[in-house]
């Protein structure tokens, strides 16, 4: 009888553990569900008639990473002396396509028109990025970067 009791206790323990884990309020289940929901977020762009991602499992990246991106921006953004009164940060958005090309550039936060144009010209010179991934597939994603203007 003692052997049967041990098995019964073990089966009841496992059953209770499983039922407890599967409850909707259980944080383990909720975090797993949230992870699945938040793995990739997108919207349908009716103008371009396609899906654009805003959040992906693996973000799009500049070749060499963020450090190389800011190095590229610093090397390619030359500020003329007459524009030194106009300094601060410009935010530029663009779409990194599934093949890595940078398209649909726009100024999100302007500084002044000549500096905005200079920032757009530098973004035009960017090499192809490493595309974002969602479920193992390269997808188009919107990226916003700060372009800091300093007069040295």
Backbone torsions as a table, in degrees:
resi	resn	phi	psi	omega
1	UNK	NA	-30.5	-179.7
2	UNK	-66.6	-36.3	-179.3
3	UNK	-64.8	-43.7	-179.8
4	UNK	-63.9	-37.0	179.8
5	UNK	-64.5	-40.9	178.7
6	UNK	-61.0	-45.3	179.3
7	UNK	-65.4	-39.9	179.8
8	UNK	-63.1	-44.1	178.6
9	UNK	-63.2	-43.1	179.6
10	UNK	-63.8	-43.5	179.1
11	UNK	-64.5	-43.5	178.8
12	UNK	-63.5	-40.6	178.9
13	UNK	-62.0	-47.3	179.5
14	UNK	-64.1	-40.8	179.3
15	UNK	-63.4	-44.8	178.9
16	UNK	-64.7	-39.6	178.8
17	UNK	-63.2	-44.2	180.0
18	UNK	-64.4	-44.9	-179.8
19	UNK	-64.1	-40.9	178.7
20	UNK	-64.3	-42.4	-179.2
21	UNK	-65.5	-34.5	-174.5
22	UNK	-84.4	-0.9	-179.8
23	UNK	-67.9	142.5	-177.7
24	UNK	-60.6	-31.0	-178.6
25	UNK	-81.4	-4.5	-177.3
26	UNK	-69.5	129.6	-175.4
27	UNK	-65.4	-30.9	178.4
28	UNK	-63.5	-44.6	179.9
29	UNK	-67.7	-44.0	-179.6
30	UNK	-61.8	-42.3	-178.9
31	UNK	-67.9	-35.4	176.3
32	UNK	-65.4	-42.5	179.8
33	UNK	-65.0	-42.9	178.7
34	UNK	-63.1	-39.4	180.0
35	UNK	-61.8	-39.7	178.8
36	UNK	-68.5	-41.0	-178.7
37	UNK	-67.8	-41.7	-174.8
38	UNK	-88.8	5.1	-177.6
39	UNK	-62.7	-36.8	176.9
40	UNK	-149.3	133.8	175.9
41	UNK	-123.4	140.6	-177.8
42	UNK	-147.6	170.7	173.1
43	UNK	-140.1	159.0	178.7
44	UNK	-95.2	120.9	178.2
45	UNK	-90.6	109.3	-175.7
46	UNK	-72.3	-23.4	178.0
47	UNK	-73.1	-47.6	179.1
48	UNK	-84.5	-10.5	-179.5
49	UNK	53.8	53.1	178.1
50	UNK	-161.3	169.7	179.3
51	UNK	-90.4	131.7	176.0
52	UNK	-117.4	133.1	-179.2
53	UNK	-91.6	145.1	177.1
54	UNK	-112.0	-21.8	179.9
55	UNK	-145.3	130.2	-177.9
56	UNK	-133.2	165.5	178.6
57	UNK	-62.9	-42.5	178.2
58	UNK	-125.4	117.4	-175.4
59	UNK	-72.1	156.5	174.0
60	UNK	-67.0	146.1	-178.4
61	UNK	-141.2	147.1	174.9
62	UNK	-70.0	142.4	179.2
63	UNK	-56.1	120.7	-177.9
64	UNK	96.8	-7.1	176.5
65	UNK	93.4	-174.3	-176.1
66	UNK	-62.4	-39.1	-179.8
67	UNK	-58.8	-44.1	179.2
68	UNK	-68.6	-33.4	177.1
69	UNK	-61.0	-50.3	-177.6
70	UNK	-70.1	-30.1	173.8
71	UNK	-64.4	-44.5	177.7
72	UNK	-59.9	-46.1	180.0
73	UNK	-61.8	-45.1	-179.7
74	UNK	-63.8	-37.6	-178.8
75	UNK	-73.6	-30.2	-173.4
76	UNK	-101.4	-8.1	179.9
77	UNK	-103.8	101.4	-180.0
78	UNK	-105.7	121.3	-176.6
79	UNK	-96.9	119.7	176.4
80	UNK	-67.1	151.0	-177.7
81	UNK	-56.5	-36.4	-177.2
82	UNK	-68.4	-14.4	178.9
83	UNK	-102.9	10.9	-176.3
84	UNK	-67.3	-17.6	176.6
85	UNK	-72.5	-21.6	-177.6
86	UNK	-97.8	94.4	-179.9
87	UNK	-134.4	158.5	-177.2
88	UNK	146.2	-147.2	-178.0
89	UNK	-125.7	130.1	174.3
90	UNK	-104.6	136.0	175.5
91	UNK	-105.8	121.9	-178.7
92	UNK	-113.2	131.9	174.9
93	UNK	-111.0	153.6	176.6
94	UNK	-161.1	168.5	177.4
95	UNK	-107.0	128.2	171.0
96	UNK	-93.0	112.6	-176.6
97	UNK	-71.0	169.8	-179.1
98	UNK	-65.8	-16.8	175.0
99	UNK	-98.0	3.4	176.7
100	UNK	95.4	-10.0	-179.4
101	UNK	-67.9	146.6	178.4
102	UNK	-96.4	120.1	-177.7
103	UNK	-134.4	172.5	174.1
104	UNK	49.4	57.4	-179.8
105	UNK	-77.3	146.1	178.1
106	UNK	-154.7	148.9	174.2
107	UNK	-85.7	123.9	178.6
108	UNK	-94.5	-34.9	175.6
109	UNK	-136.1	116.5	-174.7
110	UNK	-87.7	155.5	175.2
111	UNK	-112.9	-64.0	171.0
112	UNK	-157.6	153.6	-171.2
113	UNK	-54.5	-47.0	179.9
114	UNK	-63.5	-39.5	179.0
115	UNK	-69.4	-39.1	177.0
116	UNK	-57.8	-44.1	-179.7
117	UNK	-64.7	-39.7	177.7
118	UNK	-62.4	-41.9	178.7
119	UNK	-62.9	-42.2	178.8
120	UNK	-63.8	-38.3	178.7
121	UNK	-63.8	-38.4	178.7
122	UNK	-67.1	-40.8	178.5
123	UNK	-63.8	-35.7	176.9
124	UNK	-61.4	-29.9	-178.2
125	UNK	-82.2	-8.2	-175.6
126	UNK	-61.2	141.1	173.5
127	UNK	-73.3	167.7	176.0
128	UNK	-58.8	142.5	178.8
129	UNK	-89.0	167.9	169.9
130	UNK	-82.8	119.9	-171.8
131	UNK	-67.5	159.2	175.2
132	UNK	-72.3	154.0	-179.5
133	UNK	-124.2	138.9	174.6
134	UNK	-137.5	120.2	-176.9
135	UNK	55.1	35.6	177.5
136	UNK	79.4	7.4	-178.0
137	UNK	-117.1	136.3	175.9
138	UNK	-69.2	131.4	-176.5
139	UNK	-132.9	154.3	175.1
140	UNK	-74.7	136.1	-177.1
141	UNK	-137.7	146.1	176.2
142	UNK	-86.1	136.4	-178.2
143	UNK	-127.0	140.0	174.8
144	UNK	-123.8	128.1	179.4
145	UNK	-124.7	147.4	172.8
146	UNK	-87.1	135.8	174.4
147	UNK	-116.1	107.0	-176.6
148	UNK	-86.9	129.5	178.9
149	UNK	-107.4	116.9	177.0
150	UNK	-126.9	138.6	172.9
151	UNK	-99.5	121.5	-177.7
152	UNK	-103.5	NA	NA
